[in-house]
Amino acid sequence: MKQLIWYLLFAVMVFVSYQGYVNSVDDPATEAMARDAVCAVDKECGVGPTDLAVVRVTDIMSRKYQWNSKGGSHVATCKREYMFLGHWKCEAQPGQIGR
């Protein structure tokens, strides 16, 4: 029984490590969702469908993208529905990363 607990603990740690790595990898699909979120907040965003974010910051919990639009800088923060599982959702707000 004790050995089973150790195997389960090991499996959980491998899962969390792998999902943390997957969450921290930059993904073009998430960046496109962030662009759409910024354009939903700033109606005159002026960000083209092929434009890339000026600044990208990723960690095991979220991805942040900074866009410079006609109305100023906006930061889109994308997180998963559940910490390591689920679809990505992005929310945008005016500002800059790190300020």
Number of C-alpha atoms within 10 A of each C-alpha: 5 6 8 9 10 11 11 11 12 12 12 12 12 12 13 15 13 14 16 17 13 15 22 16 14 15 12 10 10 20 23 17 18 28 28 19 21 29 19 13 15 20 10 12 20 13 18 10 9 8 12 16 18 10 13 16 15 16 14 18 17 20 24 23 25 26 27 19 16 12 12 12 18 25 25 29 25 23 22 16 11 10 14 18 11 10 11 18 16 23 18 23 15 17 15 16 17 5 4
